[in-house]
Amino acid sequence: MPPTKDSGRSNRGPAAGPANRAALIAAAREVYAADGLNVPFSAVAKRAGVGQGSLYRHFPDRTALAVAVFEENVTDLEEDTAGDERTIDDLLDRVVAQAVVSTAFIDLINAHRDDPAVAHLGGRFREVVVRLVERERAAGRIGDHVEADDVTMATGMLATELARAAPADRAEVAERARRLFRAAFSPR
């Protein structure tokens, strides 16, 4: 049997699945943050250093990939806001940080709200908001007029505005939105 050319990478088979998935999600954040959703889907696989077959095995389309990105985002929000000292301001800080690197996915997720995976993430996010609203109300930091749906809407508006803003303007947009939310949410 003739010797084969070593490509420098060994095929680890199914054992590589979790690492490939993580690499694809990280690559998607980079590729789409830099160049938007018009970038070929295959560019994600290339940036991740995996084959297109691996990309399609994990994420059959851009929506599935966006769901995976937002799954990580929601998990981060759940963990970051778990402590009793955490506030709605902390949630808004995290949403701003996430939106800045996930801008290309925001419209894609919004366009697929009826997708069961997207709806599930929305439910998990709402649970985070409900917990924070209850905590903030009990501490007297927000008014009784503020509902969880108000905060959910505000974070969605903030993320959408950040996605549409020029990168250089995003900090100003975030601060303007925060001032509006503080005024709207404050006790009356």
C-alpha positions in Angstrom: 0.0 0.0 0.0 1.5 3.4 -1.0 2.1 5.9 1.8 -0.6 8.6 2.1 0.1 12.3 2.4 -0.5 13.4 6.0 -2.7 16.5 6.1 -1.5 17.4 9.5 -4.9 16.8 11.0 -6.2 13.5 12.2 -9.8 12.6 12.0 -11.0 12.1 15.6 -14.4 11.1 14.5 -17.4 11.5 16.8 -15.0 12.5 19.7 -14.4 15.8 18.0 -18.1 16.7 17.9 -18.3 18.9 21.0 -15.1 20.7 20.2 -16.1 21.2 16.6 -19.5 22.6 17.7 -17.9 25.0 20.1 -15.4 26.1 17.4 -18.2 26.7 14.9 -20.2 28.9 17.4 -17.1 30.9 18.2 -16.3 31.3 14.5 -19.8 32.3 13.6 -19.6 35.1 16.2 -16.4 36.3 14.6 -17.4 36.0 11.0 -20.9 37.4 11.2 -19.8 40.2 13.7 -17.2 41.3 11.2 -19.0 40.9 7.9 -22.7 40.4 8.6 -25.0 37.6 7.4 -24.1 38.0 3.8 -20.9 36.0 4.4 -21.2 32.5 2.9 -22.2 29.9 5.4 -19.0 27.9 4.5 -16.9 30.8 5.8 -17.9 29.7 9.3 -16.5 26.2 8.8 -13.3 27.6 7.3 -12.8 30.0 10.2 -13.5 27.2 12.7 -11.0 24.9 10.9 -13.5 22.1 10.3 -15.1 20.7 7.2 -18.4 21.8 5.8 -19.8 18.4 6.7 -19.2 19.1 10.3 -20.9 22.5 10.0 -24.0 21.0 8.4 -24.1 18.1 10.9 -24.3 20.5 13.8 -26.2 23.4 12.1 -28.3 22.6 9.1 -28.9 26.3 8.5 -28.1 29.8 9.8 -31.1 29.8 12.1 -29.9 26.7 13.9 -26.5 28.4 14.3 -28.1 31.6 15.5 -30.1 29.6 18.1 -26.8 28.0 19.3 -25.2 31.5 19.7 -28.2 32.7 21.6 -28.4 29.6 23.7 -24.9 30.5 25.0 -26.1 34.1 25.5 -29.1 33.0 27.6 -27.0 30.6 29.7 -24.6 33.5 30.3 -27.5 35.8 31.4 -28.9 33.1 33.7 -25.6 32.6 35.4 -24.7 36.3 35.5 -28.0 37.4 37.1 -28.3 34.5 39.5 -26.9 36.3 42.5 -29.3 38.2 44.8 -27.3 41.4 44.3 -27.8 41.4 40.5 -30.1 44.0 39.0 -31.9 45.0 35.8 -28.9 47.3 35.2 -26.7 44.2 35.3 -29.0 42.5 32.8 -28.9 45.5 30.5 -25.1 45.6 30.7 -24.9 41.9 29.6 -27.5 42.4 26.8 -25.4 45.3 25.5 -22.2 43.2 25.6 -23.9 40.3 23.9 -25.7 42.4 21.3 -22.5 44.1 20.1 -21.0 40.7 19.2 -24.2 39.1 18.0 -25.7 41.9 15.9 -26.0 39.9 12.7 -28.0 37.2 14.5 -30.6 39.5 16.1 -32.7 40.1 13.0 -32.4 36.4 12.1 -33.7 35.3 15.5 -36.5 37.9 15.4 -37.5 36.6 11.9 -37.9 33.1 13.3 -39.7 33.8 16.6 -42.1 30.9 15.9 -39.3 28.4 15.6 -39.7 26.1 18.7 -36.0 26.4 19.6 -36.2 30.2 19.4 -39.4 30.3 21.4 -37.7 28.1 24.1 -34.9 30.6 24.4 -37.4 33.4 24.7 -39.1 31.6 27.6 -35.8 31.1 29.4 -34.9 34.8 28.9 -38.3 35.7 30.3 -37.7 33.7 33.4 -34.5 35.7 34.0 -36.4 38.9 33.6 -39.3 37.8 35.9 -36.8 36.9 38.6 -35.0 40.3 38.3 -38.3 42.3 38.2 -39.5 40.6 41.4 -36.2 41.3 43.1 -36.0 44.9 41.9 -39.6 45.6 43.0 -39.0 44.1 46.4 -35.9 46.3 46.8 -37.9 49.4 45.8 -35.7 50.1 42.8 -38.5 49.8 40.2 -42.1 50.9 40.2 -45.1 48.6 40.7 -46.2 49.7 37.2 -43.2 47.8 35.6 -44.0 44.3 34.3 -41.6 41.6 33.2 -42.9 42.1 29.6 -41.9 45.7 29.8 -38.3 44.8 30.6 -38.3 42.1 28.0 -39.6 44.6 25.4 -37.0 47.1 26.5 -34.1 44.6 26.1 -35.4 43.6 22.7 -35.6 47.2 21.6 -32.1 47.9 23.0 -30.6 44.8 21.2 -32.3 45.8 17.9 -31.1 49.4 18.1 -27.6 48.3 18.8 -27.7 45.9 15.8 -28.7 48.8 13.6 -26.3 51.4 14.9 -22.9 52.0 13.4 -20.2 50.3 15.6 -18.8 53.7 16.6 -22.3 54.8 17.8 -23.2 51.8 19.9 -22.0 53.0 23.3 -24.0 56.2 22.9 -27.1 54.3 21.8 -26.8 52.0 24.8 -26.4 54.9 27.2 -29.4 56.8 25.7 -31.5 53.7 26.0 -30.4 53.1 29.6 -31.5 56.6 30.6 -34.9 56.1 29.0 -35.3 52.8 30.8 -34.3 54.2 34.2 -36.8 57.0 33.8 -39.6 54.6 32.7 -38.9 51.9 35.3 -38.3 54.1 38.4 -40.8 54.1 41.2 -43.5 56.7 40.9 
